[in-house]
Each structure stands twice: as C-alpha cells, then as structure tokens.
C-alpha cells in the first residue's frame, strides 16, 4: 500500500495510527483527572534520613500509590504522615498531621517497592504534604508537597511530530 503526502497532509494507515494514538492518549489523560481535583498529583520524597526516597501519587480522595520507595526500615515508630500546607513560604512542621497506612518498620529495607495506601474514610482534601515520619522523635525521614504533574505535549504537537516522522519515512530514495 502506498501512502501519499501532499502539501503537509498525512494520509493512509499512518494517519489512522497517529489519530488513534492521540485519541487514546487524550482519553487516558481525561480519565486520570475525573472525580477528585488532586487526582494524579505527585510528591517526590526528599531524602532527609534513613535513605527515604520515592514517588507518591494521589489516585483519588482516599487512595495513594507509592512507587520506587526506598527506606532502610529502621526507627522507633514510623508511618506515612499527612499534613496541610498553611504557608508555602514556611517549612512544614508535620506536627498537626496524622499517620496513614501501616507501620513502616521492618527488619529488611524497602528497595524500589510499590504499594497502595488506602485511607479508608479519611480524605486527602486539604492535605498537600506527606512525610515518612518518626512519631516519637517528631522527625521527618523524607517529605514532599503534592503538586500537579506537568501536562505532556499537546495533541497538536504530537500530530506535528507524527506527521514529520511520516513525511521523512515517505520520501523516495534517489
């Protein structure tokens, strides 16, 4: 099958594949943001102590997804901890927050682990900060503030990229 390109237009199977990819991508982006306004926001844990690192993503108002989690598993009493961000110019104290999920202490370290934290009836509404928090010591082993993830390239930009690739592929050898 031959695909012809004239005046910057893409036709044939290449155009169909490109259109399908853009439509599917747009549907995934739209579905991720339905419901809770902070769904899809992420927090990259900043290491403070005990090798804490990882990405925490808000799935919905009652669920967090933790990916790439690292922590040496030691401490006194350690939990994920939520708190509000009252003044973005001030450090977050985490002293007014609360524990979520299970106790994180264990005999072996967490190495690049992924898991879900279900908050039950508790809500993420109004909570933009998260920490791996040592309760008795009142110390954050690693923390971050949730923020929207930057949007990927626009559909128009993807179409232009795809059209450029198809145009290069469609040139005849001389």
C-alpha positions as CSV (number, residue, x, y, z in Angstrom):
1,X,0.0,0.0,0.0
2,X,1.3,3.4,-0.9
3,X,0.9,6.4,1.3
4,X,1.0,9.8,-0.4
5,X,2.0,13.1,1.2
6,X,0.9,16.3,-0.4
7,X,1.1,19.9,1.0
8,X,1.9,18.7,4.5
9,X,-1.1,16.3,4.7
10,X,-0.8,12.8,6.0
11,X,-2.9,10.0,4.6
12,X,-3.4,6.3,4.7
13,X,-2.6,4.0,7.5
14,X,0.0,6.3,9.1
15,X,-2.7,9.0,9.7
16,X,-5.1,6.4,11.1
17,X,-2.4,5.1,13.6
18,X,-1.5,8.7,14.6
19,X,-5.1,9.7,15.1
20,X,-5.8,6.6,17.2
21,X,-2.8,7.2,19.4
22,X,-3.8,10.9,20.0
23,X,-7.4,9.9,20.9
24,X,-6.3,7.1,23.2
25,X,-3.7,9.4,24.9
26,X,-6.4,12.1,25.4
27,X,-8.8,9.6,27.0
28,X,-6.2,8.4,29.5
29,X,-5.3,12.0,30.5
30,X,-9.0,12.8,30.9
31,X,-9.8,9.7,32.9
32,X,-6.9,10.3,35.3
33,X,-8.4,13.6,36.4
34,X,-12.0,12.6,36.9
35,X,-13.5,13.0,40.3
36,X,-11.1,14.3,43.0
37,X,-9.4,17.6,41.8
38,X,-6.0,16.5,43.1
39,X,-6.1,13.0,41.4
40,X,-2.8,12.5,39.5
41,X,-0.8,15.0,41.7
42,X,2.6,13.7,42.8
43,X,5.1,14.2,45.5
44,X,8.8,13.2,45.2
45,X,10.1,12.4,48.6
46,X,13.1,14.4,49.5
47,X,15.6,12.3,51.5
48,X,16.4,13.6,55.0
49,X,17.3,10.4,56.9
50,X,17.3,6.6,56.6
51,X,17.7,6.7,52.8
52,X,14.0,7.6,52.2
53,X,13.0,8.2,48.6
54,X,10.2,7.5,46.2
55,X,7.2,9.0,44.4
56,X,3.7,9.2,46.0
57,X,0.7,9.8,43.6
58,X,-2.8,10.7,44.6
59,X,-5.1,8.1,42.9
60,X,-8.4,9.5,44.4
61,X,-9.6,11.2,47.5
62,X,-9.0,8.1,49.7
63,X,-6.0,6.4,47.9
64,X,-2.3,7.0,47.4
65,X,0.1,5.0,45.2
66,X,3.7,4.8,46.4
67,X,6.3,3.8,43.7
68,X,10.1,3.4,43.8
69,X,10.0,3.5,47.6
70,X,13.3,3.3,49.5
71,X,13.8,3.3,53.3
72,X,16.2,1.3,55.5
73,X,13.3,0.1,57.7
74,X,14.7,1.4,61.0
75,X,13.5,3.9,63.5
76,X,11.2,3.9,66.6
77,X,7.6,4.2,65.2
78,X,7.5,5.3,61.6
79,X,4.4,5.9,59.3
80,X,3.5,7.9,56.3
81,X,2.1,11.2,57.6
82,X,-0.2,13.7,56.0
83,X,-0.4,17.4,56.9
84,X,-1.6,20.7,55.4
85,X,0.5,23.4,53.8
86,X,-0.6,26.6,55.6
87,X,2.1,28.9,54.3
88,X,4.1,27.8,51.3
89,X,7.0,30.1,52.3
90,X,7.4,28.4,55.7
91,X,8.8,24.8,56.3
92,X,6.1,22.2,57.0
93,X,6.1,21.2,60.7
94,X,4.0,17.9,60.3
95,X,3.2,18.3,64.0
96,X,-0.6,18.8,63.3
97,X,-0.9,15.9,60.8
98,X,-1.8,12.3,61.2
99,X,-0.5,8.8,60.4
100,X,-1.8,6.9,57.4
101,X,-1.2,3.3,56.3
102,X,0.7,0.6,58.2
103,X,3.8,0.9,60.5
104,X,6.8,1.1,58.2
105,X,9.4,-0.5,60.5
106,X,10.7,-3.9,59.4
107,X,13.9,-5.9,59.6
108,X,14.8,-5.6,55.9
109,X,15.0,-2.4,53.9
110,X,12.5,-1.2,51.3
111,X,14.2,-1.2,47.9
112,X,12.3,0.2,44.9
113,X,9.0,-1.1,46.3
114,X,5.5,-0.1,45.1
115,X,2.3,-0.3,47.2
116,X,-1.1,1.4,47.7
117,X,-2.2,3.2,50.9
118,X,-5.9,3.1,51.4
119,X,-7.1,5.9,53.7
120,X,-10.5,4.3,54.4
121,X,-12.9,7.1,55.3
122,X,-10.2,9.7,55.8
123,X,-9.8,12.2,52.9
124,X,-6.8,13.8,51.2
125,X,-8.8,17.0,50.8
126,X,-6.8,19.9,52.3
127,X,-3.7,17.8,52.8
128,X,-0.9,18.6,50.4
129,X,2.2,17.5,52.4
130,X,3.4,14.0,53.0
131,X,6.2,12.6,55.2
132,X,7.8,9.4,56.3
133,X,7.5,10.4,59.9
134,X,9.1,9.1,63.1
135,X,6.3,9.7,65.6
136,X,8.1,9.7,69.0
137,X,11.0,11.8,67.7
138,X,8.9,14.2,65.7
139,X,11.3,13.9,62.8
140,X,10.7,13.6,59.0
141,X,12.9,11.0,57.4
142,X,11.7,12.2,54.0
143,X,8.9,14.5,52.8
144,X,7.4,16.4,49.9
145,X,4.4,18.6,48.8
146,X,1.9,17.2,46.3
147,X,1.8,19.2,43.0
148,X,0.1,18.8,39.6
149,X,2.2,16.8,37.1
150,X,3.1,18.9,34.1
151,X,0.9,18.1,31.1
152,X,2.6,16.1,28.3
153,X,3.0,17.7,24.8
154,X,-0.3,18.8,23.3
155,X,-2.2,16.7,20.8
156,X,-1.4,19.3,18.1
157,X,2.3,19.0,19.0
158,X,2.1,15.2,18.8
159,X,0.3,15.4,15.4
160,X,3.0,17.6,14.1
161,X,5.7,15.2,15.4
162,X,4.0,12.2,13.9
163,X,3.4,14.0,10.5
164,X,7.1,14.9,10.4
165,X,8.2,11.3,11.0
166,X,5.8,10.0,8.4
167,X,6.9,12.6,5.9
168,X,10.6,11.5,6.4
169,X,9.6,7.9,6.1
170,X,7.6,8.6,2.9
171,X,10.4,10.2,0.9
172,X,11.6,8.3,-2.1
173,X,15.2,7.2,-2.3
174,X,17.0,8.9,-5.1
